[in-house]
């Protein structure tokens, strides 16, 4: 009887030991599977961030930009320093930039294109038609921006054709919007086209403070005036396949023509 009881206790102990071992093996296998899953997920994210992520370009505008007129054709010219940053892994190419300017007071709207790029020597002299002097500038070429790279430079924005009706005729407020046109690389074909982000334009307001009564004469002689950025639309992450919402003014309200007229009278 005692032998049978002892054998039964031993059997129970062996069964409990086997159960514990099986449980430990199951727990260890589950943790190993989870660790393997996290490793695969990390590798996939790393592959996307370092190799597959399409070029994601962001443009930045400083607080000050300039305006002049080219005496060789009397074109209006906006001088805009820009910085373009690529947060993607693949290279991107900026084929052109457009600047849309709207005069709030007259409601004249015109589109300007990045025709030239310049350096500091552009500001050292004035263009003078009578003396056959021209400011140094070079034609705009598509800008390659490497993965995780950047570009900084000063661009000249010209209209397509001359217009006697100026968009900038004096002191006032001007709404501006900068848009980039890009040519992303498509080494991976359909996958690159599906993952291509949509670029958001940068909208802002610039003010031209009170100017000299000889403003038109200064422009004819190649003078330059500065505009000051007063507001900027918040930077948004690029979306995939969906258009961006229109920027909203900082105060959440839009100004009417009557308000602009009152402000211009107060300024005078």
C-alpha positions as CSV (number, residue, x, y, z in Angstrom):
1,X,0.0,0.0,0.0
2,X,2.8,2.4,1.0
3,X,4.7,1.4,-2.2
4,X,1.6,2.2,-4.3
5,X,1.2,5.6,-2.6
6,X,4.9,6.4,-3.1
7,X,4.7,5.5,-6.7
8,X,1.6,7.7,-7.2
9,X,3.3,10.7,-5.6
10,X,6.3,10.2,-7.8
11,X,4.1,10.1,-10.9
12,X,2.4,13.3,-9.9
13,X,5.7,15.0,-9.3
14,X,7.0,13.9,-12.7
15,X,3.8,15.1,-14.4
16,X,4.0,18.5,-12.7
17,X,7.7,18.8,-13.7
18,X,6.8,18.0,-17.3
19,X,4.0,20.6,-17.2
20,X,6.4,23.3,-15.9
21,X,9.0,22.4,-18.6
22,X,6.4,22.6,-21.3
23,X,5.1,25.9,-20.0
24,X,8.6,27.4,-19.9
25,X,9.2,26.1,-23.5
26,X,5.9,27.7,-24.6
27,X,6.8,31.0,-22.9
28,X,10.3,31.0,-24.3
29,X,9.0,30.3,-27.8
30,X,6.4,33.1,-27.5
31,X,9.0,35.6,-26.4
32,X,11.4,34.5,-29.2
33,X,8.6,35.0,-31.8
34,X,7.8,38.5,-30.4
35,X,11.5,39.4,-30.5
36,X,11.8,38.1,-34.1
37,X,8.7,40.1,-35.1
38,X,10.1,43.3,-33.6
39,X,13.4,42.7,-35.4
40,X,11.7,42.3,-38.7
41,X,9.5,45.4,-38.1
42,X,12.6,47.5,-37.2
43,X,14.4,46.2,-40.3
44,X,11.5,47.2,-42.5
45,X,11.2,50.7,-41.0
46,X,15.0,51.1,-41.4
47,X,14.9,50.0,-45.0
48,X,12.1,52.4,-45.8
49,X,13.8,55.4,-44.1
50,X,17.2,54.8,-45.6
51,X,16.4,53.4,-49.1
52,X,12.7,53.4,-50.1
53,X,11.4,56.8,-48.8
54,X,10.6,59.1,-51.7
55,X,12.1,62.6,-51.8
56,X,10.2,64.8,-49.4
57,X,11.1,68.4,-50.1
58,X,10.3,71.4,-47.8
59,X,10.9,75.0,-48.7
60,X,11.7,77.8,-46.3
61,X,11.4,81.6,-46.8
62,X,13.2,84.1,-44.7
63,X,11.7,87.2,-43.1
64,X,13.0,89.6,-45.8
65,X,12.8,89.5,-49.6
66,X,13.4,92.3,-52.1
67,X,11.8,93.8,-55.2
68,X,13.3,95.6,-58.2
69,X,12.7,96.2,-61.8
70,X,14.9,95.1,-64.6
71,X,15.6,98.1,-66.9
72,X,16.2,95.7,-69.8
73,X,12.6,95.1,-70.4
74,X,11.1,97.0,-67.4
75,X,10.1,93.6,-65.8
76,X,9.0,93.4,-62.2
77,X,11.5,91.2,-60.3
78,X,11.1,89.6,-56.9
79,X,14.4,88.5,-55.2
80,X,13.7,85.6,-52.8
81,X,16.3,83.7,-50.8
82,X,15.2,80.1,-50.3
83,X,16.3,76.9,-48.5
84,X,15.1,73.5,-49.7
85,X,15.5,70.5,-47.4
86,X,15.0,66.9,-48.5
87,X,13.8,64.7,-45.6
88,X,13.5,61.7,-47.8
89,X,16.0,59.0,-48.6
90,X,15.9,59.3,-52.4
91,X,17.1,62.2,-54.5
92,X,14.7,64.9,-55.7
93,X,14.9,67.4,-58.5
94,X,13.3,70.9,-58.4
95,X,12.5,71.7,-62.0
96,X,11.0,75.2,-61.3
97,X,9.5,77.4,-58.7
98,X,6.5,79.7,-59.0
99,X,5.7,82.8,-57.0
100,X,2.1,84.1,-57.0
101,X,1.7,87.7,-55.8
102,X,-1.6,89.4,-55.1
103,X,-1.9,93.1,-54.3
104,X,-4.5,93.2,-51.5
105,X,-5.5,96.8,-52.3
106,X,-5.8,96.6,-56.1
107,X,-6.5,92.8,-56.3
108,X,-4.0,92.6,-59.1
109,X,-2.6,89.0,-59.3
110,X,0.5,87.8,-61.2
111,X,2.6,84.7,-61.4
112,X,6.4,84.9,-61.5
113,X,8.8,82.2,-62.4
114,X,12.3,81.4,-61.1
115,X,14.3,82.5,-64.2
116,X,17.7,83.3,-62.6
117,X,19.9,82.6,-59.6
118,X,22.3,85.1,-58.1
119,X,24.9,85.5,-55.4
120,X,26.1,88.4,-53.3
121,X,27.7,90.3,-56.2
122,X,24.2,90.9,-57.6
123,X,23.6,93.5,-54.8
124,X,27.0,95.2,-55.3
125,X,26.0,97.2,-58.5
126,X,22.9,98.5,-60.2
127,X,21.7,97.7,-63.7
128,X,21.8,100.8,-65.8
129,X,20.5,100.7,-69.4
130,X,22.1,104.0,-70.3
131,X,25.6,102.9,-69.2
132,X,25.0,99.3,-70.4
133,X,25.5,97.9,-67.0
134,X,23.9,94.6,-66.0
135,X,23.8,92.9,-62.7
136,X,25.5,89.4,-62.7
137,X,23.1,86.6,-62.8
138,X,22.9,83.1,-64.3
139,X,20.0,81.2,-65.8
140,X,18.1,79.0,-63.4
141,X,18.8,75.3,-63.7
142,X,16.9,72.4,-62.2
143,X,18.1,71.9,-58.6
144,X,19.1,68.4,-57.6
145,X,18.6,67.8,-53.8
146,X,20.2,64.6,-52.6
147,X,18.6,62.4,-50.0
148,X,18.8,64.0,-46.5
149,X,20.4,66.9,-48.3
150,X,19.6,70.6,-48.8
151,X,20.0,73.6,-51.1
152,X,20.2,77.3,-50.2
153,X,20.4,80.2,-52.7
154,X,18.8,83.4,-53.9
155,X,16.4,83.3,-56.9
156,X,15.0,86.0,-59.2
157,X,11.4,85.6,-60.1
158,X,10.3,87.2,-63.4
159,X,6.9,87.3,-65.1
160,X,6.3,85.7,-68.4
161,X,5.6,89.0,-70.2
162,X,5.7,92.7,-69.5
163,X,2.6,94.4,-68.1
164,X,2.1,98.1,-67.6
165,X,-0.2,97.3,-64.7
166,X,2.2,96.6,-61.8
167,X,1.4,94.2,-59.1
168,X,3.6,96.2,-56.7
169,X,3.0,99.9,-57.1
170,X,3.9,101.1,-53.6
171,X,3.5,100.6,-49.9
172,X,0.9,98.0,-49.0
173,X,0.2,94.4,-48.1
174,X,0.8,91.5,-50.5
175,X,-0.2,87.9,-50.4
176,X,2.4,85.5,-51.8
177,X,2.5,81.8,-52.5
178,X,5.6,79.8,-53.5
179,X,5.1,76.5,-55.3
180,X,7.7,73.9,-56.3
181,X,7.6,71.7,-59.3
182,X,9.6,68.5,-58.9
183,X,10.6,65.4,-60.8
184,X,11.0,62.5,-58.4
185,X,13.1,59.5,-59.3
186,X,11.2,56.3,-60.1
187,X,13.9,53.6,-59.8
188,X,11.3,51.3,-58.2
189,X,8.6,52.0,-60.7
190,X,5.0,51.6,-59.5
191,X,6.1,51.5,-55.8
192,X,7.7,55.0,-56.2
193,X,4.6,56.4,-57.8
194,X,2.3,55.1,-55.1
195,X,4.6,56.4,-52.3
196,X,5.2,59.8,-53.9
197,X,4.1,62.6,-51.5
198,X,2.2,65.7,-52.6
199,X,4.1,69.0,-52.1
200,X,2.3,71.8,-50.2
201,X,2.8,75.4,-51.3
202,X,4.1,78.0,-48.8
203,X,1.7,80.9,-48.4
204,X,2.6,84.1,-46.5
205,X,2.0,87.8,-46.4
206,X,4.6,90.5,-47.0
207,X,4.4,94.2,-46.3
208,X,6.1,97.0,-48.1
209,X,6.4,99.9,-45.6
210,X,6.2,103.6,-46.5
211,X,8.4,104.4,-49.4
212,X,10.0,107.5,-51.0
213,X,8.0,109.7,-53.3
214,X,10.7,109.0,-55.8
215,X,9.9,105.3,-55.8
216,X,9.2,105.1,-59.6
217,X,12.5,106.9,-60.3
218,X,14.4,104.6,-58.0
219,X,13.0,101.6,-59.8
220,X,13.9,103.0,-63.2
221,X,17.5,103.5,-62.1
222,X,17.8,99.9,-60.8
223,X,17.0,100.5,-57.1
224,X,15.8,97.8,-54.7
225,X,13.3,97.9,-51.9
226,X,12.7,95.4,-49.1
227,X,9.5,93.6,-48.2
228,X,9.0,92.0,-44.8
229,X,7.2,88.8,-44.2
230,X,4.6,89.2,-41.5
231,X,2.9,85.8,-41.5
232,X,3.6,82.3,-42.8
233,X,1.4,79.3,-43.2
234,X,2.3,76.5,-40.8
235,X,4.4,73.7,-42.3
236,X,2.5,70.5,-43.0
237,X,3.7,67.0,-43.5
238,X,3.3,65.9,-47.1
239,X,0.3,63.8,-47.8
240,X,-0.1,60.9,-50.2
241,X,-2.7,61.4,-52.9
242,X,-4.8,64.1,-51.0
243,X,-4.7,67.9,-51.7
244,X,-3.6,70.2,-48.9
245,X,-6.1,72.5,-47.3
246,X,-5.9,76.2,-48.0
247,X,-3.9,78.2,-45.4
248,X,-6.0,80.1,-42.8
249,X,-4.9,83.6,-41.6
250,X,-3.5,83.7,-38.1
251,X,-6.5,85.6,-36.7
252,X,-8.9,83.2,-38.3
253,X,-10.6,86.0,-40.2
254,X,-10.3,87.4,-43.7
255,X,-10.1,91.1,-44.4
256,X,-12.6,92.8,-46.7
257,X,-11.8,95.3,-49.4
258,X,-13.4,98.0,-47.1
259,X,-10.9,97.1,-44.3
260,X,-8.0,97.4,-46.7
261,X,-9.2,100.7,-48.0
262,X,-9.5,102.1,-44.4
263,X,-6.0,100.8,-43.6
264,X,-4.5,102.4,-46.7
265,X,-6.2,105.7,-45.8
266,X,-4.8,105.5,-42.2
267,X,-1.3,104.8,-43.6
268,X,-1.5,107.9,-45.8
